Amino acid sequence: MTSSVNQVRHLYVVNTDEDFKVGKNKEGFWFELKDADGNAVRSDLITNVMYAKATSATAMQRKLKTIKITAADADMVAGQDYVVRIAYRGFISTSGEDTYQEFGAARAAKSGDEVEVVLKELAINLAKNTKKQEMVEIKVLVGGTETAIEDLTDESVVAGIIIREIEQPWTLGTRQVEAVDFTVTASSVLVSGVETAWATIEDITADEETVIGNGKKIADLEYFCLGDRGDVYRNMGWPNVIPTAYMADPTKQYDVIDIHYAYVGANHAIQKSEKDITLVMPAGEDGTTHTVANAVIEAINAEDVVDINELTDEEE
């Protein structure tokens, strides 16, 4: 996993507010925390704060991209192929020029062929053709309810097709969290010799109930920051390595406090050496409660070293 820093970013996981204290003197302030083994650690001396910001876990959530396809016309045209194309950007590599495409198709057998018949065949074909890569899942709308392809019966009346992103595999430090970048288009059909769009394609991601939390991203960021701070080679040369104990739990969601500050020396060292310190604290199960984060913010504000706004349960 690759991130980037200006000069340096120190990241600390604060699992409980009891593990966190603020110290200060005339030069600046610092944080006293616990590492993965429960040992006391101290942060860098923080001086010349430029800004401080708290970000709630909910603000870092995202929903799975979801597309709904319905037929714009009540009748299908005999002999016409009804095709849906899913185009993926950044397939295999990080370049948007590397694309991959998957198709689903169904042919209307006769004029006036019922929409639900064509949509059902199209959905089944699309599900087969997207199964190998497992980047999206295909479902259908039956009676207004999402239904799995395998649950369809001969009597099922399909009113629409749902294409939903599948959360991709993740491995700490090896495979990072990435959204599936895809677009959906549909072919046109000939109606009385005129090219006509047959499908209505709607992005319904905003209505999606499943959200992806930031736990894996925070775990990746901790992995990168600890490597950048000292464990530069990480697992290089395994098994002859010094193991690092990481604290971020990818199954949880985390609130984040970022403080941007700088070291300024005397005489010729007056140019700012800018740094960042990041504190991450577990939020509630759904990311909407911020007990630990607000306790940390209160402790920082109480020392009057920097002003940080508390998080609220309603923040998005």
C-alpha positions in Angstrom: 0.0 0.0 0.0 1.5 3.3 -1.0 0.5 6.7 0.5 2.5 9.9 0.4 3.6 12.5 2.9 4.9 16.1 2.8 7.8 15.4 5.2 6.5 13.1 7.8 3.2 11.9 9.3 3.1 10.2 12.7 0.0 8.0 13.3 -1.2 6.8 16.6 -4.1 4.5 17.5 -6.0 5.5 20.7 -8.2 2.6 21.6 -9.4 4.2 24.9 -9.2 7.7 26.3 -7.5 6.3 29.3 -4.5 5.6 27.1 -4.2 9.2 26.1 -2.7 12.3 27.9 -1.5 15.7 26.8 1.7 17.1 28.1 3.1 20.6 27.5 5.8 23.0 28.4 6.9 26.5 27.2 8.2 25.1 23.9 5.0 23.2 22.8 3.0 20.1 23.7 3.0 16.4 23.1 0.8 13.3 23.5 1.4 10.4 25.8 -0.1 7.1 24.5 0.2 3.3 24.6 1.6 1.1 22.0 0.3 -2.4 21.0 2.0 -4.0 23.9 0.7 -1.5 26.4 4.0 0.4 26.7 4.0 4.1 27.2 5.1 6.1 24.1 5.4 9.8 23.5 4.7 11.8 20.3 6.9 14.3 18.7 7.0 17.8 20.2 4.2 19.7 18.5 4.8 23.4 17.8 3.6 26.1 15.4 0.2 24.4 14.7 -1.2 25.5 11.3 -4.5 23.7 11.6 -6.2 20.9 13.4 -9.2 19.0 12.2 -11.5 16.2 13.4 -13.2 13.9 10.9 -15.9 11.5 11.8 -15.9 7.9 10.7 -19.2 8.5 8.9 -17.6 11.1 6.7 -15.2 8.5 5.5 -17.8 5.8 4.7 -18.8 5.1 1.2 -21.7 3.2 -0.3 -21.4 0.4 -2.9 -22.0 1.7 -6.4 -25.4 0.5 -7.6 -27.0 0.9 -11.0 -30.7 0.1 -11.9 -31.7 -0.7 -15.5 -35.3 -0.6 -16.6 -36.9 -0.7 -20.0 -37.9 2.6 -21.5 -40.5 1.0 -23.8 -43.3 -1.4 -23.0 -42.7 -3.5 -26.2 -39.6 -5.2 -27.4 -38.7 -5.3 -31.2 -38.5 -8.7 -32.8 -35.1 -9.8 -33.9 -33.3 -7.0 -32.0 -30.5 -7.8 -29.6 -30.8 -6.0 -26.2 -27.3 -5.6 -24.9 -25.9 -4.1 -21.6 -22.2 -3.4 -21.3 -20.2 -2.9 -18.1 -16.9 -1.1 -18.6 -14.3 -1.2 -15.9 -11.5 1.4 -15.6 -8.2 0.7 -14.1 -8.5 -3.0 -14.5 -5.4 -4.9 -13.4 -3.4 -1.6 -13.2 -4.0 1.8 -11.7 -4.2 3.4 -15.1 -7.6 4.6 -16.4 -6.5 3.5 -19.9 -6.6 -0.2 -18.9 -10.2 -1.2 -19.3 -12.1 -4.4 -19.2 -15.6 -5.0 -20.4 -18.4 -7.5 -19.6 -21.6 -7.9 -21.6 -25.1 -9.3 -21.2 -27.4 -9.8 -24.1 -30.9 -11.1 -24.9 -32.8 -11.3 -28.2 -36.5 -10.4 -28.5 -38.0 -13.5 -30.2 -41.1 -11.8 -31.6 -42.7 -8.3 -31.9 -44.3 -7.2 -28.7 -42.2 -9.7 -26.7 -42.9 -8.9 -23.1 -40.3 -6.7 -21.4 -40.0 -9.0 -18.4 -39.1 -11.9 -20.6 -36.2 -10.0 -22.2 -35.0 -8.5 -18.9 -35.0 -11.9 -17.3 -32.9 -13.5 -20.0 -30.6 -10.4 -20.1 -30.1 -10.5 -16.3 -29.3 -14.3 -16.4 -26.8 -13.8 -19.2 -25.2 -10.8 -17.5 -24.9 -12.7 -14.2 -23.1 -15.6 -16.0 -20.7 -13.2 -17.8 -19.7 -11.3 -14.6 -19.3 -14.3 -12.3 -15.6 -14.9 -13.2 -14.2 -11.6 -12.2 -16.6 -11.0 -9.3 -16.5 -7.2 -9.5 -20.2 -6.7 -9.6 -23.3 -8.8 -8.6 -26.4 -9.0 -10.6 -29.9 -9.0 -9.1 -33.4 -8.4 -10.5 -36.4 -6.5 -9.3 -39.4 -8.7 -8.9 -42.5 -7.1 -7.4 -40.4 -4.2 -6.3 -38.1 -6.5 -4.3 -34.5 -7.3 -5.1 -34.2 -11.0 -6.0 -31.1 -13.2 -6.6 -30.8 -14.7 -10.0 -30.8 -18.2 -8.6 -34.2 -17.5 -6.9 -36.0 -16.7 -10.2 -38.8 -19.0 -11.2 -40.8 -19.4 -14.4 -43.5 -17.2 -12.9 -41.1 -14.4 -11.8 -42.0 -11.0 -13.5 -38.8 -9.0 -13.8 -39.2 -5.2 -13.8 -35.6 -4.2 -13.7 -31.9 -5.2 -13.3 -29.7 -4.2 -10.4 -25.9 -4.1 -10.9 -24.0 -3.6 -7.6 -20.3 -3.3 -6.9 -18.8 -6.1 -4.9 -16.3 -5.1 -2.2 -12.9 -6.4 -3.3 -10.4 -8.6 -1.5 -8.0 -6.7 0.8 -4.6 -7.7 2.3 -2.8 -5.4 4.7 0.1 -3.7 2.9 -0.4 -5.7 -0.3 -3.9 -5.2 -1.7 -5.4 -1.9 -0.7 -9.1 -0.9 -0.6 -10.3 0.3 -3.9 -13.8 1.0 -5.3 -14.8 -0.8 -8.5 -14.7 2.0 -11.1 -17.3 1.0 -13.7 -19.9 2.5 -16.0 -23.0 0.9 -17.5 -24.3 1.5 -21.0 -27.0 -0.2 -23.2 -27.1 -0.6 -26.9 -29.7 1.0 -29.0 -32.2 -0.9 -31.1 -33.8 -0.2 -34.5 -37.4 0.9 -34.3 -38.9 1.5 -37.7 -35.4 2.1 -39.0 -34.5 4.6 -36.3 -31.8 4.0 -33.7 -33.6 4.1 -30.4 -32.5 3.8 -26.7 -34.4 1.0 -25.1 -33.0 1.3 -21.5 -33.3 3.7 -18.7 -30.0 3.6 -16.6 -30.1 5.1 -13.2 -27.4 5.4 -10.5 -29.1 4.6 -7.2 -26.0 4.5 -5.1 -27.4 7.1 -2.7 -30.3 4.7 -1.8 -27.8 1.9 -1.1 -28.1 0.6 2.5 -24.7 -1.2 2.7 -21.8 1.1 3.6 -18.1 0.4 3.6 -16.3 1.7 6.7 -12.8 3.2 6.9 -11.2 0.4 9.0 -9.2 -1.1 6.2 -8.0 2.3 4.9 -6.9 3.2 8.5 -5.1 -0.1 8.8 -3.3 0.6 5.5 -2.4 4.1 6.6 -1.0 2.8 9.9 1.0 0.2 8.0 2.4 2.9 5.7 3.1 5.5 8.5 5.0 3.0 10.7 7.0 1.9 7.7 7.8 5.5 6.8 8.7 6.3 10.5 11.1 3.4 11.0 10.1 0.0 9.8 11.2 1.0 6.3 11.7 -2.6 4.9 8.7 -4.1 6.7 8.6 -7.8 5.6 11.5 -7.5 3.2 13.7 -10.6 3.7 11.0 -12.6 5.4 11.2 -14.7 7.6 14.3 -12.8 8.7 12.4 -9.8 9.8 11.5 -7.9 13.0 7.7 -8.1 13.2 5.7 -4.9 13.8 2.6 -5.0 16.0 -0.2 -3.0 14.4 -3.1 -1.6 16.4 -5.7 -0.6 13.8 -8.5 -3.2 13.5 -9.8 -3.3 9.9 -13.2 -4.6 11.1 -13.8 -1.4 13.0 -14.5 2.2 12.0 -12.3 5.1 13.1 -12.7 8.8 13.8 -9.6 10.8 12.8 -7.8 13.9 14.3 -5.2 15.5 12.1 -2.8 18.2 13.3 -0.6 20.0 10.9 2.4 21.7 12.6 6.0 22.7 12.0 9.4 22.7 13.6 11.1 26.1 13.3 14.6 26.4 14.5 16.9 29.4 15.2 19.2 31.3 12.9 19.6 29.6 9.5 17.0 26.8 10.6 14.0 29.2 10.5 12.4 27.6 7.5 9.4 25.6 8.5 9.8 21.8 8.6 6.1 20.8 8.2 4.7 17.7 9.8 1.4 15.9 10.5 0.3 13.9 13.4 -2.8 11.7 13.1 -4.8 10.2 15.9 -7.3 7.5 15.1 -10.0 6.4 17.6 -12.6 3.6 17.3 -16.1 5.0 16.6 -19.3 3.1 17.3 -20.1 -0.1 15.4 -21.8 2.0 12.7 -19.4 4.9 12.9 -22.0 7.3 14.4 -20.8 7.5 18.0 -17.6 9.2 18.9 -17.0 8.6 22.6 -13.3 8.1 22.5 -12.6 10.8 19.9 -14.6 13.4 21.9 -12.8 12.5 25.1 -9.4 13.0 23.3 -10.6 16.3 21.8 -11.7 17.4 25.3 -8.3 16.5 26.7 -6.5 18.5 24.0 -8.9 21.5 24.3 -8.5 21.5 28.1 -4.8 22.1 27.8 -5.5 25.1 25.6 -2.9 24.1 23.0 -5.2 23.9 20.0 -8.9 24.2 19.4 -10.7 21.2 17.9 -14.4 20.9 17.4 -16.1 17.9 18.9 -17.8 15.3 16.7 -21.5 14.8 16.7 -23.5 11.7 16.0 -25.3 13.4 13.2 -22.1 14.3 11.2 -21.8 12.8 7.8 
